Amino acid sequence: MASIRSIKKDIDYLVSEVISDCYLTIYFSPNKKEQAFSLMEEAIALRNNLVERANHPAEKSNPHLVARHYGQLRRDLLEGVDHLFQKLSQIGK
C-alpha cells in the first residue's frame, strides 16, 4: 500500500493540473471566465474532501478496511479528476 503522503501528493498534483488548465482556458477564452472559475471551485472542493478522507480513515483498527478505504479514495480521485477534465473540455468547446 502506498503511503498517505504519496496519496496526498497525487491529490495535489492532479487537482493542480485541472486548475492550471482552467487558467489556460481563461487565457485563451476570456468570455468563459465564470465557467472556469466555477470549475476551479469544484476542483478545490474535491481536493479538500479527498485530503480530509486521506487524513481520517473510517476504521483504523482493521488493516483490511483501511486498505479498502485508501483504494476507494484513489478510485474517487481518478473519477473526480476525469469528471472535471470532461467538464473543462465542454467549457473549451
C-alpha positions as CSV (number, residue, x, y, z in Angstrom):
1,M,0.0,0.0,0.0
2,A,1.2,3.5,-0.8
3,S,1.9,5.9,1.9
4,I,-0.6,8.6,2.9
5,R,2.0,11.2,1.9
6,S,2.1,9.9,-1.7
7,I,-1.7,9.8,-1.9
8,K,-1.9,13.4,-0.8
9,K,0.8,14.4,-3.3
10,D,-1.2,12.7,-6.1
11,I,-4.3,14.5,-5.0
12,D,-2.5,17.9,-5.0
13,Y,-0.8,17.2,-8.4
14,L,-3.9,16.1,-10.2
15,V,-6.1,18.8,-8.9
16,S,-3.4,21.4,-9.6
17,E,-3.4,20.2,-13.2
18,V,-7.1,20.8,-13.5
19,I,-6.7,24.3,-12.1
20,S,-3.8,25.2,-14.4
21,D,-5.8,24.0,-17.4
22,C,-8.7,26.2,-16.1
23,Y,-6.3,29.2,-16.1
24,L,-5.2,28.3,-19.7
25,T,-8.9,28.3,-20.7
26,I,-9.4,31.7,-19.2
27,Y,-6.3,33.0,-21.0
28,F,-7.5,31.7,-24.4
29,S,-11.2,32.2,-23.9
30,P,-11.8,35.2,-21.6
31,N,-15.5,35.0,-22.2
32,K,-15.7,31.7,-20.4
33,K,-14.1,33.1,-17.2
34,E,-17.1,32.4,-14.9
35,Q,-17.4,28.8,-16.0
36,A,-13.7,28.2,-15.5
37,F,-13.8,29.8,-12.0
38,S,-16.8,27.6,-11.1
39,L,-14.9,24.5,-12.2
40,M,-11.8,25.6,-10.1
41,E,-14.0,25.9,-7.1
42,E,-15.3,22.4,-7.7
43,A,-11.8,21.1,-8.1
44,I,-10.8,22.7,-4.8
45,A,-13.8,21.2,-3.0
46,L,-12.8,17.8,-4.4
47,R,-9.2,18.3,-3.2
48,N,-10.4,19.3,0.3
49,N,-12.7,16.3,0.5
50,L,-10.1,13.8,-0.6
51,V,-7.4,15.2,1.7
52,E,-9.8,15.1,4.6
53,R,-10.6,11.5,3.8
54,A,-6.9,10.6,3.5
55,N,-6.2,12.1,6.9
56,H,-9.1,10.4,8.7
57,P,-9.7,6.8,7.6
58,A,-13.0,5.4,8.9
59,E,-11.7,2.2,10.6
60,K,-8.1,2.4,11.8
61,S,-8.1,-0.8,13.8
62,N,-8.8,-3.2,10.9
63,P,-6.0,-3.1,8.3
64,H,-8.2,-4.7,5.6
65,L,-10.7,-1.9,5.9
66,V,-8.0,0.8,5.9
67,A,-6.5,-0.7,2.7
68,R,-10.0,-0.8,1.1
69,H,-10.6,2.8,2.3
70,Y,-7.5,4.1,0.5
71,G,-8.2,2.0,-2.6
72,Q,-11.6,3.7,-2.8
73,L,-10.0,7.0,-2.2
74,R,-7.7,6.6,-5.2
75,R,-10.6,5.5,-7.4
76,D,-12.6,8.5,-6.3
77,L,-9.6,10.7,-7.1
78,L,-9.3,9.4,-10.6
79,E,-13.0,9.5,-11.3
80,G,-13.3,13.0,-9.9
81,V,-10.4,14.4,-11.9
82,D,-11.7,12.7,-15.0
83,H,-15.1,14.3,-14.5
84,L,-13.5,17.7,-14.0
85,F,-11.4,17.4,-17.2
86,Q,-14.6,16.3,-19.1
87,K,-16.4,19.4,-17.9
88,L,-13.4,21.6,-18.8
89,S,-13.4,20.0,-22.2
90,Q,-17.1,21.0,-22.6
91,I,-16.3,24.6,-21.5
92,G,-13.4,24.9,-24.0
93,K,-15.6,24.0,-27.0
